[in-house]
Amino acid sequence: MHTLVIVLHVLAAVAIVVLVLLQHGKGADMGAAFGSGSAGSLFGSSGAANFLSRSTGILAAVFFVTSLGLTFLTASPSKSGGVTQSIKTDAGKPASQPAVPAPSAPAPSGDPASKSTEIPK
């Protein structure tokens, strides 16, 4: 049953993509007015819009129903809660201690007066 719904879902999705790509945009009528010849297509000048838009609506409803069906089929009734229910925590332990910062670098050894003030060349 689950496989059948998945196959129907994928077929509906592909069919919706194809139908949307077949439909003309709102600006396509301007090209037909200047004689591009696209107005007299396979379904006639206005028949394609009705047929394709209704088919797209029906397939969208099928896609919606199969989405809900897949949701109900994959959700098992034994699971309760959400994603955070599967996280294992230790309720009795205190929170972890923050990291101790690294010690600073040691100071240079030696007497500062004994150092040469000459700039190396």
Chimera marker file (.cmm) of the C-alpha trace (Angstrom):
<marker_set name="trace">
<marker id="1" x="0.000" y="0.000" z="0.000" r="1" g="1" b="0" radius="0.5"/>
<marker id="2" x="2.816" y="2.341" z="0.936" r="1" g="1" b="0" radius="0.5"/>
<marker id="3" x="4.629" y="1.684" z="-2.356" r="1" g="1" b="0" radius="0.5"/>
<marker id="4" x="1.464" y="2.285" z="-4.364" r="1" g="1" b="0" radius="0.5"/>
<marker id="5" x="0.926" y="5.672" z="-2.723" r="1" g="1" b="0" radius="0.5"/>
<marker id="6" x="4.566" y="6.641" z="-3.328" r="1" g="1" b="0" radius="0.5"/>
<marker id="7" x="4.322" y="5.705" z="-7.020" r="1" g="1" b="0" radius="0.5"/>
<marker id="8" x="1.075" y="7.670" z="-7.380" r="1" g="1" b="0" radius="0.5"/>
<marker id="9" x="2.661" y="10.619" z="-5.569" r="1" g="1" b="0" radius="0.5"/>
<marker id="10" x="5.701" y="10.697" z="-7.863" r="1" g="1" b="0" radius="0.5"/>
<marker id="11" x="3.564" y="10.338" z="-10.993" r="1" g="1" b="0" radius="0.5"/>
<marker id="12" x="1.319" y="13.192" z="-9.866" r="1" g="1" b="0" radius="0.5"/>
<marker id="13" x="4.365" y="15.386" z="-9.193" r="1" g="1" b="0" radius="0.5"/>
<marker id="14" x="5.860" y="14.716" z="-12.626" r="1" g="1" b="0" radius="0.5"/>
<marker id="15" x="2.504" y="15.305" z="-14.319" r="1" g="1" b="0" radius="0.5"/>
<marker id="16" x="2.075" y="18.634" z="-12.494" r="1" g="1" b="0" radius="0.5"/>
<marker id="17" x="5.510" y="19.763" z="-13.678" r="1" g="1" b="0" radius="0.5"/>
<marker id="18" x="4.703" y="18.799" z="-17.266" r="1" g="1" b="0" radius="0.5"/>
<marker id="19" x="1.307" y="20.513" z="-17.203" r="1" g="1" b="0" radius="0.5"/>
<marker id="20" x="2.713" y="23.703" z="-15.710" r="1" g="1" b="0" radius="0.5"/>
<marker id="21" x="5.420" y="23.810" z="-18.379" r="1" g="1" b="0" radius="0.5"/>
<marker id="22" x="2.812" y="23.313" z="-21.124" r="1" g="1" b="0" radius="0.5"/>
<marker id="23" x="0.701" y="26.252" z="-20.003" r="1" g="1" b="0" radius="0.5"/>
<marker id="24" x="1.179" y="29.664" z="-21.524" r="1" g="1" b="0" radius="0.5"/>
<marker id="25" x="2.083" y="32.637" z="-19.425" r="1" g="1" b="0" radius="0.5"/>
<marker id="26" x="-0.025" y="35.756" z="-19.234" r="1" g="1" b="0" radius="0.5"/>
<marker id="27" x="2.263" y="37.551" z="-21.667" r="1" g="1" b="0" radius="0.5"/>
<marker id="28" x="1.928" y="34.895" z="-24.362" r="1" g="1" b="0" radius="0.5"/>
<marker id="29" x="-1.205" y="36.520" z="-25.818" r="1" g="1" b="0" radius="0.5"/>
<marker id="30" x="0.768" y="39.578" z="-26.880" r="1" g="1" b="0" radius="0.5"/>
<marker id="31" x="2.867" y="37.466" z="-29.249" r="1" g="1" b="0" radius="0.5"/>
<marker id="32" x="-0.267" y="35.888" z="-30.713" r="1" g="1" b="0" radius="0.5"/>
<marker id="33" x="-1.700" y="39.321" z="-31.446" r="1" g="1" b="0" radius="0.5"/>
<marker id="34" x="1.247" y="40.120" z="-33.724" r="1" g="1" b="0" radius="0.5"/>
<marker id="35" x="0.961" y="36.935" z="-35.738" r="1" g="1" b="0" radius="0.5"/>
<marker id="36" x="3.373" y="34.544" z="-34.086" r="1" g="1" b="0" radius="0.5"/>
<marker id="37" x="0.935" y="31.701" z="-34.738" r="1" g="1" b="0" radius="0.5"/>
<marker id="38" x="0.893" y="30.321" z="-31.202" r="1" g="1" b="0" radius="0.5"/>
<marker id="39" x="-2.780" y="31.173" z="-30.727" r="1" g="1" b="0" radius="0.5"/>
<marker id="40" x="-3.910" y="28.381" z="-33.030" r="1" g="1" b="0" radius="0.5"/>
<marker id="41" x="-2.185" y="25.623" z="-31.071" r="1" g="1" b="0" radius="0.5"/>
<marker id="42" x="-3.301" y="22.049" z="-30.512" r="1" g="1" b="0" radius="0.5"/>
<marker id="43" x="-6.276" y="22.959" z="-28.280" r="1" g="1" b="0" radius="0.5"/>
<marker id="44" x="-7.304" y="26.139" z="-30.082" r="1" g="1" b="0" radius="0.5"/>
<marker id="45" x="-6.889" y="29.703" z="-28.889" r="1" g="1" b="0" radius="0.5"/>
<marker id="46" x="-8.639" y="29.367" z="-25.508" r="1" g="1" b="0" radius="0.5"/>
<marker id="47" x="-9.308" y="25.639" z="-25.094" r="1" g="1" b="0" radius="0.5"/>
<marker id="48" x="-5.843" y="24.806" z="-23.807" r="1" g="1" b="0" radius="0.5"/>
<marker id="49" x="-6.047" y="27.156" z="-20.853" r="1" g="1" b="0" radius="0.5"/>
<marker id="50" x="-9.267" y="25.601" z="-19.570" r="1" g="1" b="0" radius="0.5"/>
<marker id="51" x="-8.163" y="22.000" z="-20.065" r="1" g="1" b="0" radius="0.5"/>
<marker id="52" x="-4.632" y="22.472" z="-18.705" r="1" g="1" b="0" radius="0.5"/>
<marker id="53" x="-5.692" y="24.552" z="-15.716" r="1" g="1" b="0" radius="0.5"/>
<marker id="54" x="-8.380" y="22.059" z="-14.716" r="1" g="1" b="0" radius="0.5"/>
<marker id="55" x="-5.981" y="19.154" z="-15.148" r="1" g="1" b="0" radius="0.5"/>
<marker id="56" x="-3.389" y="20.955" z="-13.041" r="1" g="1" b="0" radius="0.5"/>
<marker id="57" x="-5.951" y="21.578" z="-10.304" r="1" g="1" b="0" radius="0.5"/>
<marker id="58" x="-7.041" y="17.944" z="-10.255" r="1" g="1" b="0" radius="0.5"/>
<marker id="59" x="-3.453" y="16.708" z="-10.132" r="1" g="1" b="0" radius="0.5"/>
<marker id="60" x="-2.664" y="19.187" z="-7.365" r="1" g="1" b="0" radius="0.5"/>
<marker id="61" x="-5.534" y="17.726" z="-5.346" r="1" g="1" b="0" radius="0.5"/>
<marker id="62" x="-4.224" y="14.188" z="-6.000" r="1" g="1" b="0" radius="0.5"/>
<marker id="63" x="-0.740" y="15.313" z="-4.920" r="1" g="1" b="0" radius="0.5"/>
<marker id="64" x="-2.165" y="16.821" z="-1.733" r="1" g="1" b="0" radius="0.5"/>
<marker id="65" x="-4.136" y="13.670" z="-0.888" r="1" g="1" b="0" radius="0.5"/>
<marker id="66" x="-1.149" y="11.399" z="-1.517" r="1" g="1" b="0" radius="0.5"/>
<marker id="67" x="1.004" y="13.667" z="0.668" r="1" g="1" b="0" radius="0.5"/>
<marker id="68" x="-1.455" y="13.295" z="3.517" r="1" g="1" b="0" radius="0.5"/>
<marker id="69" x="-1.707" y="9.563" z="2.874" r="1" g="1" b="0" radius="0.5"/>
<marker id="70" x="2.064" y="9.160" z="3.046" r="1" g="1" b="0" radius="0.5"/>
<marker id="71" x="2.114" y="11.133" z="6.286" r="1" g="1" b="0" radius="0.5"/>
<marker id="72" x="-0.457" y="8.877" z="7.901" r="1" g="1" b="0" radius="0.5"/>
<marker id="73" x="1.139" y="5.688" z="6.554" r="1" g="1" b="0" radius="0.5"/>
<marker id="74" x="4.649" y="6.503" z="7.760" r="1" g="1" b="0" radius="0.5"/>
<marker id="75" x="3.656" y="7.781" z="11.217" r="1" g="1" b="0" radius="0.5"/>
<marker id="76" x="3.557" y="4.889" z="13.630" r="1" g="1" b="0" radius="0.5"/>
<marker id="77" x="1.068" y="5.096" z="16.517" r="1" g="1" b="0" radius="0.5"/>
<marker id="78" x="3.620" y="3.726" z="19.031" r="1" g="1" b="0" radius="0.5"/>
<marker id="79" x="5.759" y="6.842" z="18.750" r="1" g="1" b="0" radius="0.5"/>
<marker id="80" x="4.672" y="9.721" z="20.877" r="1" g="1" b="0" radius="0.5"/>
<marker id="81" x="6.360" y="13.084" z="21.060" r="1" g="1" b="0" radius="0.5"/>
<marker id="82" x="8.572" y="14.826" z="18.601" r="1" g="1" b="0" radius="0.5"/>
<marker id="83" x="12.148" y="14.834" z="17.492" r="1" g="1" b="0" radius="0.5"/>
<marker id="84" x="13.492" y="15.794" z="20.903" r="1" g="1" b="0" radius="0.5"/>
<marker id="85" x="12.060" y="12.685" z="22.553" r="1" g="1" b="0" radius="0.5"/>
<marker id="86" x="14.846" y="10.538" z="21.090" r="1" g="1" b="0" radius="0.5"/>
<marker id="87" x="17.608" y="12.628" z="22.707" r="1" g="1" b="0" radius="0.5"/>
<marker id="88" x="19.085" y="10.879" z="25.729" r="1" g="1" b="0" radius="0.5"/>
<marker id="89" x="19.876" y="13.176" z="28.636" r="1" g="1" b="0" radius="0.5"/>
<marker id="90" x="21.213" y="12.645" z="32.112" r="1" g="1" b="0" radius="0.5"/>
<marker id="91" x="18.716" y="14.447" z="34.303" r="1" g="1" b="0" radius="0.5"/>
<marker id="92" x="20.557" y="13.737" z="37.566" r="1" g="1" b="0" radius="0.5"/>
<marker id="93" x="23.949" y="15.112" z="36.510" r="1" g="1" b="0" radius="0.5"/>
<marker id="94" x="24.815" y="18.793" z="36.882" r="1" g="1" b="0" radius="0.5"/>
<marker id="95" x="25.577" y="20.844" z="33.825" r="1" g="1" b="0" radius="0.5"/>
<marker id="96" x="29.087" y="20.454" z="32.461" r="1" g="1" b="0" radius="0.5"/>
<marker id="97" x="31.726" y="22.864" z="33.719" r="1" g="1" b="0" radius="0.5"/>
<marker id="98" x="32.850" y="25.588" z="31.327" r="1" g="1" b="0" radius="0.5"/>
<marker id="99" x="36.209" y="25.146" z="29.695" r="1" g="1" b="0" radius="0.5"/>
<marker id="100" x="39.180" y="26.643" z="31.517" r="1" g="1" b="0" radius="0.5"/>
<marker id="101" x="40.981" y="29.274" z="29.433" r="1" g="1" b="0" radius="0.5"/>
<marker id="102" x="44.528" y="28.452" z="28.354" r="1" g="1" b="0" radius="0.5"/>
<marker id="103" x="47.312" y="29.991" z="30.412" r="1" g="1" b="0" radius="0.5"/>
<marker id="104" x="48.941" y="33.088" z="28.955" r="1" g="1" b="0" radius="0.5"/>
<marker id="105" x="52.361" y="32.927" z="27.358" r="1" g="1" b="0" radius="0.5"/>
<marker id="106" x="55.278" y="33.103" z="29.787" r="1" g="1" b="0" radius="0.5"/>
<marker id="107" x="57.174" y="36.348" z="30.124" r="1" g="1" b="0" radius="0.5"/>
<marker id="108" x="60.530" y="36.547" z="28.363" r="1" g="1" b="0" radius="0.5"/>
<marker id="109" x="63.392" y="35.589" z="30.600" r="1" g="1" b="0" radius="0.5"/>
<marker id="110" x="66.317" y="37.818" z="31.327" r="1" g="1" b="0" radius="0.5"/>
<marker id="111" x="66.893" y="41.399" z="32.387" r="1" g="1" b="0" radius="0.5"/>
<marker id="112" x="65.379" y="44.017" z="30.051" r="1" g="1" b="0" radius="0.5"/>
<marker id="113" x="68.341" y="46.334" z="30.681" r="1" g="1" b="0" radius="0.5"/>
<marker id="114" x="70.832" y="43.775" z="29.355" r="1" g="1" b="0" radius="0.5"/>
<marker id="115" x="69.126" y="43.630" z="25.984" r="1" g="1" b="0" radius="0.5"/>
<marker id="116" x="70.663" y="45.507" z="23.127" r="1" g="1" b="0" radius="0.5"/>
<marker id="117" x="68.853" y="48.595" z="21.937" r="1" g="1" b="0" radius="0.5"/>
<marker id="118" x="70.551" y="48.383" z="18.584" r="1" g="1" b="0" radius="0.5"/>
<marker id="119" x="68.246" y="47.711" z="15.634" r="1" g="1" b="0" radius="0.5"/>
<marker id="120" x="69.465" y="44.738" z="13.555" r="1" g="1" b="0" radius="0.5"/>
<marker id="121" x="70.403" y="45.479" z="9.961" r="1" g="1" b="0" radius="0.5"/>
<link id1="1" id2="2" r="1" g="1" b="0" radius="0.2"/>
<link id1="2" id2="3" r="1" g="1" b="0" radius="0.2"/>
<link id1="3" id2="4" r="1" g="1" b="0" radius="0.2"/>
<link id1="4" id2="5" r="1" g="1" b="0" radius="0.2"/>
<link id1="5" id2="6" r="1" g="1" b="0" radius="0.2"/>
<link id1="6" id2="7" r="1" g="1" b="0" radius="0.2"/>
<link id1="7" id2="8" r="1" g="1" b="0" radius="0.2"/>
<link id1="8" id2="9" r="1" g="1" b="0" radius="0.2"/>
<link id1="9" id2="10" r="1" g="1" b="0" radius="0.2"/>
<link id1="10" id2="11" r="1" g="1" b="0" radius="0.2"/>
<link id1="11" id2="12" r="1" g="1" b="0" radius="0.2"/>
<link id1="12" id2="13" r="1" g="1" b="0" radius="0.2"/>
<link id1="13" id2="14" r="1" g="1" b="0" radius="0.2"/>
<link id1="14" id2="15" r="1" g="1" b="0" radius="0.2"/>
<link id1="15" id2="16" r="1" g="1" b="0" radius="0.2"/>
<link id1="16" id2="17" r="1" g="1" b="0" radius="0.2"/>
<link id1="17" id2="18" r="1" g="1" b="0" radius="0.2"/>
<link id1="18" id2="19" r="1" g="1" b="0" radius="0.2"/>
<link id1="19" id2="20" r="1" g="1" b="0" radius="0.2"/>
<link id1="20" id2="21" r="1" g="1" b="0" radius="0.2"/>
<link id1="21" id2="22" r="1" g="1" b="0" radius="0.2"/>
<link id1="22" id2="23" r="1" g="1" b="0" radius="0.2"/>
<link id1="23" id2="24" r="1" g="1" b="0" radius="0.2"/>
<link id1="24" id2="25" r="1" g="1" b="0" radius="0.2"/>
<link id1="25" id2="26" r="1" g="1" b="0" radius="0.2"/>
<link id1="26" id2="27" r="1" g="1" b="0" radius="0.2"/>
<link id1="27" id2="28" r="1" g="1" b="0" radius="0.2"/>
<link id1="28" id2="29" r="1" g="1" b="0" radius="0.2"/>
<link id1="29" id2="30" r="1" g="1" b="0" radius="0.2"/>
<link id1="30" id2="31" r="1" g="1" b="0" radius="0.2"/>
<link id1="31" id2="32" r="1" g="1" b="0" radius="0.2"/>
<link id1="32" id2="33" r="1" g="1" b="0" radius="0.2"/>
<link id1="33" id2="34" r="1" g="1" b="0" radius="0.2"/>
<link id1="34" id2="35" r="1" g="1" b="0" radius="0.2"/>
<link id1="35" id2="36" r="1" g="1" b="0" radius="0.2"/>
<link id1="36" id2="37" r="1" g="1" b="0" radius="0.2"/>
<link id1="37" id2="38" r="1" g="1" b="0" radius="0.2"/>
<link id1="38" id2="39" r="1" g="1" b="0" radius="0.2"/>
<link id1="39" id2="40" r="1" g="1" b="0" radius="0.2"/>
<link id1="40" id2="41" r="1" g="1" b="0" radius="0.2"/>
<link id1="41" id2="42" r="1" g="1" b="0" radius="0.2"/>
<link id1="42" id2="43" r="1" g="1" b="0" radius="0.2"/>
<link id1="43" id2="44" r="1" g="1" b="0" radius="0.2"/>
<link id1="44" id2="45" r="1" g="1" b="0" radius="0.2"/>
<link id1="45" id2="46" r="1" g="1" b="0" radius="0.2"/>
<link id1="46" id2="47" r="1" g="1" b="0" radius="0.2"/>
<link id1="47" id2="48" r="1" g="1" b="0" radius="0.2"/>
<link id1="48" id2="49" r="1" g="1" b="0" radius="0.2"/>
<link id1="49" id2="50" r="1" g="1" b="0" radius="0.2"/>
<link id1="50" id2="51" r="1" g="1" b="0" radius="0.2"/>
<link id1="51" id2="52" r="1" g="1" b="0" radius="0.2"/>
<link id1="52" id2="53" r="1" g="1" b="0" radius="0.2"/>
<link id1="53" id2="54" r="1" g="1" b="0" radius="0.2"/>
<link id1="54" id2="55" r="1" g="1" b="0" radius="0.2"/>
<link id1="55" id2="56" r="1" g="1" b="0" radius="0.2"/>
<link id1="56" id2="57" r="1" g="1" b="0" radius="0.2"/>
<link id1="57" id2="58" r="1" g="1" b="0" radius="0.2"/>
<link id1="58" id2="59" r="1" g="1" b="0" radius="0.2"/>
<link id1="59" id2="60" r="1" g="1" b="0" radius="0.2"/>
<link id1="60" id2="61" r="1" g="1" b="0" radius="0.2"/>
<link id1="61" id2="62" r="1" g="1" b="0" radius="0.2"/>
<link id1="62" id2="63" r="1" g="1" b="0" radius="0.2"/>
<link id1="63" id2="64" r="1" g="1" b="0" radius="0.2"/>
<link id1="64" id2="65" r="1" g="1" b="0" radius="0.2"/>
<link id1="65" id2="66" r="1" g="1" b="0" radius="0.2"/>
<link id1="66" id2="67" r="1" g="1" b="0" radius="0.2"/>
<link id1="67" id2="68" r="1" g="1" b="0" radius="0.2"/>
<link id1="68" id2="69" r="1" g="1" b="0" radius="0.2"/>
<link id1="69" id2="70" r="1" g="1" b="0" radius="0.2"/>
<link id1="70" id2="71" r="1" g="1" b="0" radius="0.2"/>
<link id1="71" id2="72" r="1" g="1" b="0" radius="0.2"/>
<link id1="72" id2="73" r="1" g="1" b="0" radius="0.2"/>
<link id1="73" id2="74" r="1" g="1" b="0" radius="0.2"/>
<link id1="74" id2="75" r="1" g="1" b="0" radius="0.2"/>
<link id1="75" id2="76" r="1" g="1" b="0" radius="0.2"/>
<link id1="76" id2="77" r="1" g="1" b="0" radius="0.2"/>
<link id1="77" id2="78" r="1" g="1" b="0" radius="0.2"/>
<link id1="78" id2="79" r="1" g="1" b="0" radius="0.2"/>
<link id1="79" id2="80" r="1" g="1" b="0" radius="0.2"/>
<link id1="80" id2="81" r="1" g="1" b="0" radius="0.2"/>
<link id1="81" id2="82" r="1" g="1" b="0" radius="0.2"/>
<link id1="82" id2="83" r="1" g="1" b="0" radius="0.2"/>
<link id1="83" id2="84" r="1" g="1" b="0" radius="0.2"/>
<link id1="84" id2="85" r="1" g="1" b="0" radius="0.2"/>
<link id1="85" id2="86" r="1" g="1" b="0" radius="0.2"/>
<link id1="86" id2="87" r="1" g="1" b="0" radius="0.2"/>
<link id1="87" id2="88" r="1" g="1" b="0" radius="0.2"/>
<link id1="88" id2="89" r="1" g="1" b="0" radius="0.2"/>
<link id1="89" id2="90" r="1" g="1" b="0" radius="0.2"/>
<link id1="90" id2="91" r="1" g="1" b="0" radius="0.2"/>
<link id1="91" id2="92" r="1" g="1" b="0" radius="0.2"/>
<link id1="92" id2="93" r="1" g="1" b="0" radius="0.2"/>
<link id1="93" id2="94" r="1" g="1" b="0" radius="0.2"/>
<link id1="94" id2="95" r="1" g="1" b="0" radius="0.2"/>
<link id1="95" id2="96" r="1" g="1" b="0" radius="0.2"/>
<link id1="96" id2="97" r="1" g="1" b="0" radius="0.2"/>
<link id1="97" id2="98" r="1" g="1" b="0" radius="0.2"/>
<link id1="98" id2="99" r="1" g="1" b="0" radius="0.2"/>
<link id1="99" id2="100" r="1" g="1" b="0" radius="0.2"/>
<link id1="100" id2="101" r="1" g="1" b="0" radius="0.2"/>
<link id1="101" id2="102" r="1" g="1" b="0" radius="0.2"/>
<link id1="102" id2="103" r="1" g="1" b="0" radius="0.2"/>
<link id1="103" id2="104" r="1" g="1" b="0" radius="0.2"/>
<link id1="104" id2="105" r="1" g="1" b="0" radius="0.2"/>
<link id1="105" id2="106" r="1" g="1" b="0" radius="0.2"/>
<link id1="106" id2="107" r="1" g="1" b="0" radius="0.2"/>
<link id1="107" id2="108" r="1" g="1" b="0" radius="0.2"/>
<link id1="108" id2="109" r="1" g="1" b="0" radius="0.2"/>
<link id1="109" id2="110" r="1" g="1" b="0" radius="0.2"/>
<link id1="110" id2="111" r="1" g="1" b="0" radius="0.2"/>
<link id1="111" id2="112" r="1" g="1" b="0" radius="0.2"/>
<link id1="112" id2="113" r="1" g="1" b="0" radius="0.2"/>
<link id1="113" id2="114" r="1" g="1" b="0" radius="0.2"/>
<link id1="114" id2="115" r="1" g="1" b="0" radius="0.2"/>
<link id1="115" id2="116" r="1" g="1" b="0" radius="0.2"/>
<link id1="116" id2="117" r="1" g="1" b="0" radius="0.2"/>
<link id1="117" id2="118" r="1" g="1" b="0" radius="0.2"/>
<link id1="118" id2="119" r="1" g="1" b="0" radius="0.2"/>
<link id1="119" id2="120" r="1" g="1" b="0" radius="0.2"/>
<link id1="120" id2="121" r="1" g="1" b="0" radius="0.2"/>
</marker_set>
